[in-house]
Amino acid sequence: TLISEFDFTVPPYFLNNARALATLEGIGRNLDPDFNIVRVIYPYAINHLMRNPAVSEKAEETFLEICRSPETRLFDVNRFMILLNDWSLLTGYKKRRIYWDLATSVGCRRVLRRIVGESCRKRVRRVEEAWQAFRRDGRHDR
């Protein structure tokens, strides 16, 4: 299995939380077939993950990894919009609300600084490489 192959560990409370959520969703769906547990826990999850100043760097890196272009490894707005759309469909909240919740969070400001920093460093590196290639090929005037 993947868990044994990659030495994947789960905190002991994780299974209990998953069981509790499954039970709550089952009860909720019996009472209301349109019940959506993700919609109910969304505000808590966003608050905990992105508004918490102690959010782990791993959570930020995971978010960035999802939003990076596989080709350029830079933040890709289209991939972010797909993620935003998926969150909207999953929670039932409008994309505008999810975007606002993210944009006003402490964690998102840190992620934004990383996005801008990574993008600038990569673009500067590309310009430096192009300049070196230009000079190496002897196409510059002296």
N, C-alpha and C positions, 0 to 999 in steps of 0.2 A: 504494500500500500504506500501511498505518498507520505503518510505520516511517519512510517518507520524508515522510509528511504531518506527523507530530509530532516530527520530528528525534530519533527514538529511537536512542540509541547503546547498544551493548553492549560491555563490556570484552572485549579480545581473548581472554582466557582462558576466557570464558563458553562459547563454542562448543566448545572442547576439553573442558571439564568436562561439557557436555551429551552429547557423543559418548562420553566415558568412561562416564558413567552408563548410557547406552543400551546400550553394549557389555556392561557388567557385568550389567545386567538381562537381556539376551539370553542370556548365559552361564548366569546363575542360573536362568532359566526353562527352559533346556535340561536342567539338572540336576534342578531341582525346579519343576514347573509352578505350584506355589503360592508361589513366591518373590516377595517384594514389596520392591523396592528402597527405597521410601519408608519402610517399617518399619525397614530397616537404617540409613538415613541420618537418621531422625528424631532419635535422641538427639544426634547431632552438630549437626543444624540448630537444635534448641531451645537447645542449649548455646551455639551461636555467636550466634544471633539475640537471645535473651532474657537469657542469663546474662552476656554480654559487656558490661561497663560502658561500652564505647565504641560500643554499638549506635547506629546512626544515628537521628536524629530522624525521618528519612523512613520508616524501618521502623516506628517507633512510630506515626507518623501514618497509615500504610497500615493497620495493625492496627485503629486506632481508627475509621478511615473505614469499614472492613468492618463494624464492630460498631455504628455509629451508625444511629439511626432516620432514614430519609429525611425524615420529617415534622418531627420535633423537633430533629434534629441532635444529640441526646443519646445517650449510651451506652445500648444496648438489650440487656438481658439475654437476651431471646429470640434475637436475632441472634447473640450470643456463644454461646449453647447450640447453635445450628445449626452454627456454625463448629466448636465442640468436637466435636459429633457427626460432622461431616465428617472432622475430623482423626482421630477414633477409627476410622471406617470405612476411611480411607485407609491408616492405619498398622497397624491391627490391635491397637493398644494400647487399654486401657480408658480411658474418659473421665476416671475418677478419677486415673489416672496422668498424663494430659496436663494436667489441671487443676493437680495438685500440682507438676508440672514448671514450669508457668507461674507459679503462685502463689509459689513459692520463688525465683524468678529476680529478679535486679537490675533487668532491663529491665521486668518486670511491675510492680514497685513504682513505677517512674517513671511507667508508663502509668496505674496506679491513681491516683497523685497528680493526673495530668492529667484523668482522668475525673471525680474528685471536684471539682477546681477548676472545670472547665468546667460541670459540672452546677450547682454552687453559684452561679457567676456568672450563668448563664442564668436560674436560678430567682429570684435577687435582681432581675435586670433585669425579669422578668415582674411581680414584686410592685411594683416602682417604677412600671412602666407602668400597672398597675391602679390604683395610688394616684393617679397623675397624672390618669388618666381619671375617677376618682371625684371628685377635687377640681375638675376642669374642668367636669364636669357639674353642679356646685353641689349635690352631695348630702351635703356635710359640714356638721356643726353648728358654729356659731361661739360 
